[in-house]
Amino acid sequence: MDEKKLAGTIQGEIEKTTSEKATVIIKDSIAKLTGQFSSYQSVVDAGHIAANFEQIREVVNEIDHPGKKPFVPPPKVSDELNGKEFDVVIVGGGIIGVAIARELSRFNLSIALLERHEDLGMDQTTHSNAMVHPAFLTEHGTLKWEMNYKGNAMYDEVASQLDVDFKRIGTLVVCENPEHELMIPVLMNLTKKHKDPVPKELNREELDKVEPGLAPNIKRGALVWNTGIISVFELIVACAENALANGVQFFLDTSVIGVQTEERSIKAVNTTRGTIKTHILINAAGLYGDKIAEFAGDRFFTIHPRKGETIIFDKSYQPIRTVLASFSMAGEREGYSKGGGLIPTIDGNLQFGPTAEEVQDREDVSTTSMGREILFNKFGLLTEQLKPYYEKPDKSKIIAHFAGCRAATYKEDFIIEPSKKVRGLIHVVGIQSPGLAAMPAIVERVKEIVTEEWHPAENARFNPRRKRIKPFSELDDKEREELIRINPLYGHIVCRCEHVTEGEIVDALHRGIPVRSIDAIKRRARAGMGRCQGGFCMPRVLEIISRETNINKESVTKNGGKSFILTGKIKKEVRK
């Protein structure tokens, strides 16, 4: 079918499904949609309808709808970066962008990473569930699937090099009745097809060793043992510290507002802080990846944000050891989501989630009472069903409720490729779940693209290893005494919930990547991660940040931007 006929077919399918009329133009297998629809959900549906045609490579969705807001780049604030030049500029300081920077630092390349926020990983990375997924739930044959199974297998080495805590706790899928037991061979074949390691089939005695206290009707199950959990905060900081040690330069609070090309080649990047010259631009901009592509003259996809909400319980409630699931959940997946689940964290908390909801605002991290109720009711019931003898879920033990958006394209697949239009532009976009699991393989793919095109020499001084500073809470008595003797600040407990010391906070403030907010300390040292969520320690952390960075207390923020905690001194306010 030629592109004109295909466009007509897609238009008809969109109108049939949504009762809305769109104009579809196809060029080089890219479908561009325009029109005026009555709802945003219909816009998203239209994009997916077009993308579902095999002949379509990607979709640019420009359909208008009520409430649609034009994209306005942030204003330029200075020229301080004018005159700087790097071989490689990476846009996006999430785990993907930072890990790419680290990997490319093994070559003799000057590298700059630009991040629009005041800290790294503040969009998808921070709002992820920190789970290293197996590949069997990812659509077979996609790039997402390939990166998932390859990346998962590489995590032990990555965690070892960066000295980051990583555990393969496994996904335990249990059978609640004899009919479910017939599905075990299906799971075995599915994991084999998706190149996951062969699961371990378990009888009741073996189940009790892996996950004690299961319901008496559960006699058999299968452990997909390559599922892992990691501290995503520690991982991104470790990647950044190692990249920094190998020569990468980081520019925070720096947004890209334009890209300069000459004869279809990358020449420079315009930012809110000036213009940086470069000949290799890596677009790892996550939720704004399509905007960076448009700046460079190569927009062939649209990012549509999908929000997910998650709730986290206090450490006193730990009913499970594995990512626990049942074959009864097999038919519960909706749309393009895995459906969420019961997920332990590396630090001992239990998570319920995430949900999945298409939203218009790329930065919508709002939480809702409805989302909280949906998660608690769905997964609380599942917990009681699978572990009836354990303490029932209690809403009073929920200590955090957060949300984040995933950067999905309409093909719902990763895009990792050099631009077909602009030399020097590499797209690493559409990286949604299981992006964290896929990270090592994504990085390897980008390295291959760079080496095949530019053949950079190796950096003889590259060191892939970074040494973790062991948290005070993990030290034995002798180690604590010695540390306090060397630095008395380690004898001052600031966060009682997580046993974080003043010494650890001061250390986090001086480890290379600038730290200027309460939440940046929370991500690095866990001060404020516990039961009270900073209710006790926040004033003290604020005071330490002010003292160590030499900024006044009124300028310290909760999480960057205008999230100021203090407005001024009480006496001055009273006098006013």
Residue pairs with C-beta under 8 A, 6 or more apart in sequence:
1 9
1 55
3 26
3 27
3 29
4 26
6 26
6 53
6 55
6 56
7 24
7 25
7 26
7 31
8 24
9 53
10 24
10 26
10 31
10 49
10 50
10 53
10 56
11 21
11 22
11 23
11 24
13 49
14 20
14 21
14 22
14 24
14 33
14 45
14 46
14 49
14 50
15 21
15 22
17 45
17 46
17 49
18 37
18 42
18 45
18 46
18 49
20 35
20 37
20 38
20 42
20 46
21 35
22 33
22 34
22 35
22 37
22 46
22 63
23 33
23 34
23 35
24 31
24 32
24 33
24 50
25 31
25 32
25 34
26 32
26 56
28 57
29 55
29 56
29 57
29 58
30 56
30 57
30 58
30 59
30 60
30 300
31 50
31 51
31 53
31 56
31 58
31 59
31 60
32 59
32 60
32 62
33 46
33 47
33 50
33 59
33 60
33 61
33 62
33 63
34 62
34 63
35 63
35 64
36 63
36 64
36 65
37 43
37 46
37 63
37 64
37 65
38 65
38 66
39 65
39 66
40 65
40 66
40 67
40 68
40 358
40 360
41 358
42 65
43 61
43 63
43 65
44 304
44 358
46 61
46 63
47 59
47 61
47 302
47 304
47 410
48 410
48 412
50 56
50 59
50 61
50 410
51 58
51 59
51 409
51 410
51 411
51 412
56 411
57 300
57 411
58 300
58 301
58 409
58 410
58 411
58 415
59 301
59 302
59 409
59 410
59 411
60 299
60 300
60 301
60 302
61 302
61 304
61 410
62 302
67 360
68 360
69 360
71 291
73 255
73 257
73 258
73 291
74 116
74 255
74 257
74 272
75 272
76 257
76 271
76 272
76 273
76 274
77 272
77 273
78 272
78 273
78 274
79 273
79 274
79 275
80 273
80 274
81 251
81 254
81 271
81 273
81 274
81 275
81 276
82 274
82 275
83 274
84 112
84 274
84 276
84 277
85 110
85 276
85 277
85 278
86 110
86 111
86 112
86 249
86 276
86 277
86 278
87 109
87 110
87 111
87 278
87 279
87 280
87 456
88 104
88 109
88 110
88 111
88 112
88 278
88 280
88 281
88 282
88 450
89 111
89 112
89 113
89 114
89 269
89 276
89 278
89 280
89 281
89 282
90 97
90 100
90 101
90 111
90 112
90 113
90 114
90 282
90 284
91 97
91 114
91 256
91 269
91 281
91 282
91 283
91 284
91 285
91 292
92 113
92 114
92 115
92 283
92 284
92 285
92 286
92 289
93 113
93 114
93 115
93 117
93 120
93 121
93 250
93 252
94 120
94 121
94 123
94 124
94 125
94 236
94 284
94 286
95 121
95 125
95 232
95 235
95 236
95 239
95 435
95 436
95 439
96 284
96 286
96 428
96 431
96 435
96 439
96 442
96 443
97 113
97 115
97 282
97 284
97 285
97 428
98 113
98 120
98 121
98 236
98 239
98 240
98 243
99 239
99 439
99 440
99 442
99 443
100 282
100 284
100 428
100 442
100 443
100 446
101 111
101 113
101 239
101 240
101 243
101 248
102 239
102 240
102 242
102 243
102 246
102 248
102 443
103 443
103 444
103 446
103 447
104 111
104 446
104 447
104 450
105 111
105 243
105 246
105 247
105 248
105 459
105 462
106 246
106 458
106 459
106 462
106 464
107 450
107 451
107 456
107 457
107 458
107 459
107 462
108 456
108 457
108 458
108 459
109 456
109 459
110 247
110 249
111 243
111 247
111 248
111 249
112 248
112 249
112 250
112 251
112 276
112 278
113 243
113 248
113 249
113 250
113 251
114 251
114 254
114 255
114 256
114 269
114 271
114 276
115 250
115 251
115 252
115 253
115 254
116 253
116 254
116 255
116 256
116 288
117 123
117 252
117 253
117 560
118 252
118 253
118 514
118 516
118 517
118 520
118 557
118 560
118 561
119 252
119 513
119 515
119 516
119 517
119 519
119 520
119 523
119 560
120 236
120 237
120 240
120 250
120 252
120 513
121 232
121 233
121 236
121 523
122 559
122 560
123 286
123 287
123 363
123 404
123 405
124 286
124 287
124 404
124 405
124 406
124 407
124 431
124 432
124 435
125 232
125 236
125 436
126 232
126 233
126 404
126 523
127 308
127 310
127 365
127 402
127 403
127 404
127 405
128 232
128 404
128 433
128 435
128 436
129 310
129 343
129 351
129 353
129 354
130 229
130 230
130 231
130 232
130 345
130 346
130 436
131 227
131 228
131 229
131 323
131 343
131 436
131 437
132 152
132 155
132 166
132 227
132 228
132 229
132 230
132 434
132 436
132 437
133 148
133 152
133 227
133 338
133 433
133 434
133 436
133 437
134 148
134 149
134 152
134 171
134 191
134 194
134 196
134 224
134 226
134 227
134 437
135 145
135 148
135 149
135 152
135 194
135 195
135 196
135 434
135 437
136 187
136 190
136 191
136 193
136 194
136 196
136 224
137 338
138 144
138 145
138 148
138 149
138 194
138 434
139 145
139 412
139 413
140 193
140 194
142 413
142 414
143 413
143 414
143 415
143 416
144 412
144 413
144 414
144 434
144 438
145 194
146 441
147 414
147 416
147 438
147 441
147 442
147 445
148 434
148 437
148 438
148 441
149 194
149 195
149 196
150 438
150 440
150 441
150 444
151 434
151 437
151 438
151 439
151 440
151 441
151 442
152 196
152 226
152 228
152 437
152 438
153 226
154 440
154 441
154 444
155 166
155 228
155 230
155 437
155 440
156 166
156 168
157 440
158 164
158 439
158 440
159 165
159 166
159 230
161 242
161 464
161 465
161 466
162 235
162 238
162 239
162 242
162 465
162 466
162 468
163 238
163 465
163 466
163 467
163 468
164 230
164 231
164 234
164 235
164 238
164 468
165 230
165 231
165 234
165 346
166 228
166 229
166 230
166 346
167 228
167 229
167 230
167 346
168 225
168 226
168 227
168 228
169 227
169 228
169 229
169 321
169 322
169 323
169 344
170 210
170 223
170 224
170 225
170 226
170 227
170 322
170 323
171 223
171 224
171 227
171 322
171 323
171 324
171 325
172 207
172 210
172 211
172 221
172 222
172 223
172 224
172 322
172 323
172 324
172 325
173 187
173 221
173 222
173 223
173 224
173 325
173 326
173 327
174 180
174 207
174 211
174 214
174 218
174 220
174 221
174 324
174 325
174 326
174 327
174 386
175 181
175 183
175 184
175 218
175 219
175 220
175 221
175 326
175 327
176 215
176 217
176 218
176 326
176 327
176 328
176 385
176 386
177 217
180 326
180 327
180 328
181 219
181 220
183 327
183 330
184 201
184 220
184 221
184 222
187 199
187 222
187 224
187 327
188 198
188 199
188 201
188 222
191 197
191 198
191 199
191 224
192 198
196 224
196 226
197 225
197 226
199 222
199 223
199 224
199 225
200 206
200 222
200 223
200 225
201 220
201 221
201 222
202 210
202 220
202 221
202 222
202 223
203 219
203 220
204 218
204 219
204 220
207 214
207 218
207 220
207 221
208 214
210 223
210 321
210 322
211 320
211 321
211 322
211 324
211 387
212 321
213 319
213 387
213 389
213 390
214 386
214 387
215 385
215 386
215 387
215 388
218 386
223 322
227 322
227 323
228 437
229 323
229 343
229 344
229 345
229 346
230 346
230 436
231 345
231 346
231 347
232 436
233 523
233 524
234 468
234 524
237 511
237 513
237 523
237 524
238 466
238 468
240 250
240 512
240 513
241 466
241 511
241 512
241 513
242 463
242 464
242 465
242 466
243 250
244 250
244 512
244 513
245 463
245 466
245 512
246 459
246 461
246 462
246 463
247 459
250 513
251 271
251 273
252 513
252 514
253 272
253 273
254 271
254 272
254 273
255 271
255 272
256 269
256 270
256 271
256 285
256 292
256 295
257 270
257 271
257 272
257 295
258 269
258 270
258 295
259 266
259 268
259 269
259 270
259 281
259 292
259 295
259 296
259 297
260 266
260 267
260 268
260 269
260 270
260 275
261 267
261 296
261 297
261 422
264 421
264 422
264 423
265 279
265 422
265 423
265 424
266 278
266 279
266 280
266 281
266 296
266 422
266 423
266 424
266 425
267 277
267 278
267 279
268 275
268 276
268 277
268 278
269 275
269 276
269 278
269 281
278 424
279 424
280 424
280 426
280 450
280 454
281 296
281 424
281 425
281 426
282 426
282 428
282 446
283 289
283 292
283 293
283 296
283 425
283 426
283 427
283 428
283 429
284 428
284 429
284 431
285 291
285 292
285 429
286 407
286 429
286 431
287 303
287 305
287 362
287 363
287 405
287 407
288 303
288 362
289 301
289 303
289 407
289 427
289 428
289 429
289 430
290 299
290 301
290 302
290 303
290 429
293 299
293 300
293 301
293 425
293 427
293 429
296 419
296 422
296 425
297 421
297 422
298 419
298 420
298 421
298 422
298 425
298 427
301 409
301 410
301 411
301 415
301 429
301 430
302 409
302 410
303 362
303 407
303 408
303 409
303 429
303 430
304 358
304 408
304 409
304 410
305 358
305 359
305 360
305 361
305 362
305 364
305 405
305 406
305 407
305 408
306 336
306 337
306 356
306 357
306 358
306 359
306 405
306 406
306 408
306 432
307 355
307 356
307 357
307 358
307 359
307 364
307 365
307 403
307 404
307 405
307 406
308 337
308 340
308 353
308 354
308 355
308 356
308 357
308 403
308 404
308 405
308 406
309 353
309 354
309 355
309 357
309 367
309 368
309 371
309 372
309 375
309 401
309 402
309 403
310 340
310 351
310 352
310 353
310 354
310 355
310 375
310 401
310 402
310 403
311 351
311 352
311 353
311 372
311 375
311 376
311 398
311 400
311 401
312 345
312 349
312 350
312 351
312 398
312 399
312 400
312 401
312 402
313 349
313 350
313 351
313 352
313 393
313 397
313 398
313 399
314 349
314 397
314 398
314 399
314 530
314 531
315 347
315 348
315 349
315 530
315 531
316 397
316 531
317 350
317 391
317 393
317 394
317 397
318 344
318 348
318 349
318 350
319 350
319 383
319 387
319 390
319 391
319 393
320 342
320 344
320 350
320 383
320 387
321 344
322 344
323 341
323 342
323 343
323 344
324 341
324 342
324 386
324 387
325 341
325 342
326 382
326 385
326 386
329 339
329 341
329 382
332 339
333 339
334 356
335 356
336 356
336 408
336 412
337 356
338 433
340 352
340 353
340 354
340 355
340 356
340 375
340 378
340 379
341 353
341 379
342 350
342 351
342 352
342 379
342 382
342 383
343 350
343 351
343 352
343 353
344 350
344 351
345 351
347 526
347 529
349 399
352 375
352 376
352 378
352 379
352 380
353 375
353 379
354 403
355 371
355 374
355 375
357 371
359 405
361 405
362 405
363 405
364 403
364 405
365 402
365 403
365 404
365 405
366 403
367 401
367 402
367 403
371 401
371 403
372 398
372 401
376 393
376 395
376 398
379 393
380 392
380 393
383 390
383 392
383 393
384 392
384 393
399 530
399 531
399 533
400 533
406 432
406 433
407 429
407 430
407 431
407 432
408 430
408 432
409 415
409 429
409 430
411 430
412 430
412 432
413 430
414 429
414 430
414 431
414 435
414 438
414 442
415 427
415 428
415 429
415 430
416 427
416 428
416 442
416 445
416 446
416 449
417 426
417 427
417 449
418 425
418 426
418 427
418 449
418 453
419 425
419 426
419 427
426 446
426 449
426 450
428 442
428 446
431 438
431 442
435 442
450 456
469 504
469 507
470 479
471 500
471 504
471 525
471 526
472 480
472 483
472 490
472 499
472 500
472 501
472 503
472 504
473 498
473 499
473 500
475 483
480 490
483 490
483 503
484 490
484 491
487 503
489 501
489 502
489 503
489 506
490 501
490 502
490 503
490 504
491 501
491 503
492 501
492 502
492 503
493 499
493 500
493 501
493 502
494 500
494 501
494 502
494 505
494 527
494 537
494 540
494 541
494 544
495 525
495 526
495 527
495 528
495 529
495 530
495 534
495 536
495 537
495 541
496 530
496 532
496 536
496 537
497 529
497 530
497 531
497 532
497 536
497 537
498 526
498 527
498 528
498 529
498 530
500 525
500 526
500 527
500 537
502 540
502 544
504 525
504 527
505 521
505 525
505 527
505 541
505 544
506 544
506 548
507 525
508 515
508 521
508 524
508 525
509 515
509 521
509 544
509 545
509 548
509 549
510 548
511 524
515 521
515 524
515 545
515 549
516 545
516 549
516 551
516 556
516 557
516 560
517 545
517 556
517 557
517 558
517 559
517 560
517 563
518 528
518 534
518 538
518 541
518 542
518 545
518 556
518 557
518 558
518 559
518 565
519 528
519 558
519 559
519 560
520 559
520 560
521 527
521 528
521 541
521 545
522 528
522 529
522 534
527 534
527 537
527 541
528 534
528 537
528 538
528 541
534 541
538 565
542 553
542 556
542 565
542 566
543 553
545 551
545 556
546 552
546 553
546 555
546 556
553 566
554 564
554 566
554 567
554 568
555 564
556 564
556 565
556 566
557 563
557 564
557 565
558 564
558 565
567 573
